[in-house]
């Protein structure tokens, strides 16, 4: 997710009990939302996106843990979705 670190962290903590936001690398952030389904995560992203400061962008890759996959596999699925969203928004 791209955007303001303080806004991202604030929204993650307020979104779900125990939610955590952290810088993932460069201008990317990861938000862990335990006990939050994919639909609820999409609603959170919809609230965060309009708060992105001017001249910055916000794209998100959401993946809900299936209970079996490794953390690397989960992050990979989120990253694939993030890249898809970045590609789509680049052509708008």
N, C-alpha and C positions, 0 to 999 in steps of 0.2 A: 504494500500500500504506500502511496506517495502522498506527502503533505506535511503539515506541521507536526513535529514530534509532540509538542505539548497538547495540541488538540487531540491527536490520535490516542495518546495515553489517557487523557481525561475521559474521552468517549469510551474507551475500552473498559476502564474501571467502572464507569457508571452504567455500562450496558448490561452487565451480568455479574452476579456475585462471584468475586474471585477473578474477574477478567484482568489480563495483563497485556500491556503494549511495550514493545522494545524495538530499538533500532536493529534491523536485520543486516544491513550493510549498505553503504552509499546512501542513497535517498530512499531506501526501502525500510519498511517497518513490518513486524509480525505482531499479530494480536491473537492471543490464546483466550478463547472463551469457553471455559468448561461448562458443561450442562447447557450449551446453547446449540440449537439445531441450525441447519444450513439456512432455512427460511428466516429465522431471527437474525442470523449474521448478515444476510442480505439487507434487512431492514436497518441494521446498525450502519452498514456501509452507505446506504441511501441517506442517512442522517449526517454522516461525516462528510461526504462528498461536497455538498454545497458550502461547507465551512472552509474549504481549501482556499488559501490566500491567492490573490490575483497573480497571474503569470506562473502559477504552479498547477500541476495536474494531479488527479487522484484516480488510480486504477486499483482494483482489488482482485485477488484470486482467493476463492473460498473453497475449502475442502473440509468435509465432516469426517472424522475418524470412523472407520468401519469396524473397529474393535479387533482387527486382525493385523492390518498392515503395520509396517515399521514407521517410525517417525520420519525417516528419510523418504519413504514412499508417500506419506501424507504431505510433506512439504513439496515434493515433486509434483503432486497433483495440483496443489494450490498454485505453484509456480507456472504450470502449463496454463491454468485458467487466467492467471495474471497476464501472461504474455498474449493470450488471445484477446483479452480486454484492451490491452495497450494497442494491439494491431487494429482492432475495430475502431477505437477512438481516434487513431491517427488518420483515418479516412473519413471522418465526419466533417 
